[in-house]
Amino acid sequence: MDHPTLAFLYQYGIGGTLFFASLFLAFQTGAIRWDNLKNRILVVSMTLGLLLFAATHAAWTFYLAR
Amino acid sequence: MSELFALTHSPQILSAVGVTFSVADWIVILFYFTGIVFLGIWFGKFTHTTSDFFFGGQRFPWWLIAISCIATLVGSYSFIQYSEVGFNFGMASLVPYTNEWFVMPLFLLGWLPIVYFGRLQSVPEYFEKRFDRRTRLMVLVMLLIYLEGYIGINLLTIGRIMDGLFDYGPLVGFASGHGLFGYPVVETAALMAVLSGLYLHSGGQTSVLMTDLFQGGLLLVAGLSVVILGIYQLGGWTPFWEGLPATHQQPFAPVDNGGRLHAIGLFWSDGITGTFAFFFINQGILMRFLSAKSVQDGRRAMLLTVFVLMPLVAVAVGGAGWIGRSMLSAGIAEVNGVAADDIFVKVADIVCGTAGLFGLVVAAMIAALMSTLDTLITAVSAIFVVDIWKLFRPDRPDAYYLKTARFVAVGATVLGIALVPLFDSFESIFRALSHFNSLITPPLVIVLTLGIIWPRFTARAAFATLSLGFVLLFLSLWIPQLIQPVAHGVPLAYSATIVSPDSGTRDTVIVYGHSLEEATIAAQTKLNDEDKANWNLNEVSVNSHRSFSFMRSLYGLIVCSLIGIGVTVFAPGKRAQTEGLVLSSIADAAFRYKGGKPNDKAPYASVTGSFETFVCEENRINIPAFVMSELHAEPGDLMYVSDARWWLGGFRSLRIEAVQGECDKIQISSTAVEAGNLLANRPIRIEKIM
């Protein structure tokens, strides 16, 4: 496997696990609630942000690898 | 007039790195300095209490906090360091500013509400409330070392930059590079520290936040201008991009890169530990977020920072390195032979053709220093007063603590200047910084994380993690093999002693290898590459201090986690305090913060209108029933009242408890008007915080 793909998978694989594990913990402990509008907007914004950065990095890596 | 124009555009070469200054550049720098110092002093007039001094009265909106955060994040070394990375490794220089997402849930959903609702004033205070006093003291010592070290490193960097740019020795009759007293780096650093201290001493956090607004803007504009002008000068995007080697076009550093910068080390040392240390443990950044008018604004500020501003900053601070590399491929002679750590200044000089523009770029570097330095100094001041002085001198008037804070700010500055010669003795400050960070932060990261997410985590476990963790991390400096099992195949560093056969001169080169044989071959190859093939290779041995600069963080995180979890499970000791201090009790913390059930109805409603003043010695607001209804507010809700002009950034504002009045118009007491710097003839905006 070429190194840019491996670096991408490593960063977003481990980082993404930490991210979603923290989100899960926050919901499970009641630190945030889905029925609270402010909480909902915050969680969606964070998740979209992470996914957008991951998608940009993926597209960049894929473009150079082709 | 034409003579004046000619004078301002006449080049004056005053620099050690061969850049050209015109009088116009000098004028821009002078104007910038004068303006920012006066601005800071002016805002200082509105500092009345320690809350104002440290936290700006908790009244600032999200966008101001975000910009201020950026001004703090970009240190004086950022332009130099990241342009160097950009020059050597290309687009990988973007990574440190785009890998914050992974710890965001813990910060935004855990740490920020805990410190905000807990009304904590310093990071160590959390450790005492959650654990015990000895844990707090241990953290306190480590934090002060961390912050003072950063002050010293920032001052050293700006001292080196300015010394390289302004060789003022000959102007005052001394030799080139002599300065005034024979130590130009310290002299310039001291001058910069005094200028920053001038407004900080007067205004504290209010001055810092308001001047950061200008400094942060200038940083972005100047850095991005250099990149855009550079691409233009290279003939557009295509020639620029094609001028970069294929490896430089990749968004990540290589996974396997010998001992040099690599993707996995960067992820652990910067993405996880560095980000955590910066946003969770750095008292200066914490104070930024505590200055926000609400937790919600703190969260928005962070999202704006990581989503928009940090990627822009990444381009602004590292882009000159990419331009320099592309210029090298294009055969532009001026960048030939320029050292990587000079590339930012050199590229800026080449692309800033207009007189005054280069001065603006230099002013941006100074802005980077001042905005980072002022944050660090207020942080030291806050920790000292809140965590030490109040323990020995409790129950004194607020004015007494404010005066102490100002003197501590001066002391922290002087100590930072005193540290400059110490750091200056290191061969590379960035290598020293990397070691410094990886030694101090992993135990703090683990104790704080487990403290937030795991109610069972005890005081004994926290203390054991901190103390044993530090011991094991320091031990790894002498026994790097401890790190090897988690080093992901990164090789050890070796020092190779080489001797010139002609002059007998001895030198040392650093190489990397998985074994002595591999290191010896690498050393020989390096000598051949550097035209020193005839030098004798005398001795090759493991350089323990240089090994695993980027992987020490992962090692620290693993051993500290094992200690923390192990002690909690097998020898937990007394159960620690968790109320309002862990994820599962944040709702209780919010309840206690408000003094009642938080009101989450219509969270984004606001009302704009005029008000009348009544004489009263308390902070009080009477809100008519129809306004309360429009805001979905109830008596006792926490309200934010501000001048309706949003761009004032909360400078004229206050937070106040809502009282439903039998009136047709909003009424605010004279005391509250004064406390919030409100103007009687200007409309106000009211919103419900919680």
Interface residues (C-beta under 8 A of the other chain):
Chain A: H3 P4 L6 A7 F8 Y10 Q11 I14 G15 G16 L18 F19 S22 L23 L25 A26 T29 G30 A31 I32 N36 L37 K38 L42 S45 M46 G49 L50 F53 H57 W60 T61 L64
Chain B: T98 N99 W101 F102 V103 M104 P105 L106 L108 L109 G110 P113 A246 Q249 Q250 P251 F252 A253 P254 V255 D256 A263 I264 F267 G271 I272 Q296 R299 L303 V306 F307 I453 V582 L583 S584 I586 A587 D600 P603
